[in-house]
Amino acid sequence: MFLIRIFFALQIGVIAASLAAFAAPVFSQPTTVPGVPSDEKIHPGDLIEIDELGGFDFDWRGRLDPDGFLAGFAKIPEPIFGRCKTTIELADVIRSAYSKTLRDPRVVVRILDRSQRPVAIFDGAVRQPMRLQIRRSVRLTELIVMAGGFTYRASGEISVLRPANQNCQASNDTAVVESVQADDILAGKENANLQIMSGDIVTVKVVEPVYVLGGINRPGRVDWRPGATISRVVAAAGGISDRGVSGKVSIFRRTGDGSRVISVNLDKVDFGSPSDVEILPRDIVDIPLKGSPRRTSPPVVEAVEPATASQPLPVRIID
C-alpha cells in the first residue's frame, strides 16, 4: 500500500509540472503563439487579427488601408501604421497604446489570410505566362523554370517593374524599374538573379521586328538580333528572289524628325565588312522588283504583334 501511495504521488507531481510548463509561456511571452510565424511582416492585403488576451472588447480584425494604416481601427484615437511591420512590432505598438486605458495589456497579432496580397505578373516571351501569389522568397530563375523557359521570340532582356508600396522591399516608396539580361542569369551572375516580390511586373521582352519586302523569297517580318546587318537580314528572309534587284536595296529608318533612306548595293557588300550596313529594330528593307521603279518613300507595313491572351492569366501560389 505504501508503494502504491508513492506511485500516485509521483504521477500527480509529473502532471502538475507538465501543466505548469504548458501554462507558463502564455503569460511570459504574450506575443508568441505556437505555430504562428510571429516575426512575419504584414503586407498589403493581409487579414490581421488583434487579440487582447484579457477580454474581447479590444480585439479587432481587418486589413490595411491604401496608406498602410489599420483600416477602421477605432479602439484608440490615433491611427496605427501596420504596413511592413512584423506582427511582434505591431503588437508592441498596440500594447503601448492600450496601456493608457488597460492595466498590463497582453496583445497578440496574427496574420489570418495572405491570399489577398498583390499578385506578381510574369509575362512576355515565356511559354506559360502567369500571375503569382508570393508567400516566400523566390528569385527570377525559379520563375523562369516554372514558366517553362523562354520562347524563340525572347529578346534576351527582362524588365522588372516594382510599383510603390506593394511589398515590404526596403526604400519602396516610389516605383522602381530594373532590367537584366537573360545571358547574365544563365551564366549564374548573382546580381542578375533578382528576388521577385508581391506586386512586381516581370516582362520577358519580345524581340523587335525588321521588315523585309519586295523581291525577297520570304517577305515579311524578321526578328531583330544584336549585330544584325543587311546581309544577315536578307539571308534570314530567304535571300533575293529571281525578280529582285540586289543592286538597289533601300533601308527605310525612322528618326526623331521623320525617316531616313539608306541605299545599299548588295552586290558590293562583303559579309562582316564596313559595307555590311547595320540594321536597327523596325527598319524596313525594300528590294525593288525588276521592271518596277525604286521606292522613294517608306512602305506601309502591318505590324503584327503576338496575340495576347483573352482570358486572365492563371494564378500560381508560391509558398
PyMOL commands that set and color helices and strands:
alter all, ss='L'
color gray80, all
select helices_A, chain A and resi 2-28+87-98+140-146+182-186+190-192+230-236+246-248+266-268
alter helices_A, ss='H'
color red, helices_A
select strands_A, chain A and resi 47-52+60-62+107-113+120-124+130-134+138-139+154-162+176-181+195-196+201-206+209-214+220-223+249-255+258-264+284-287+315-318
alter strands_A, ss='S'
color yellow, strands_A
deselect
rebuild
show_as cartoon
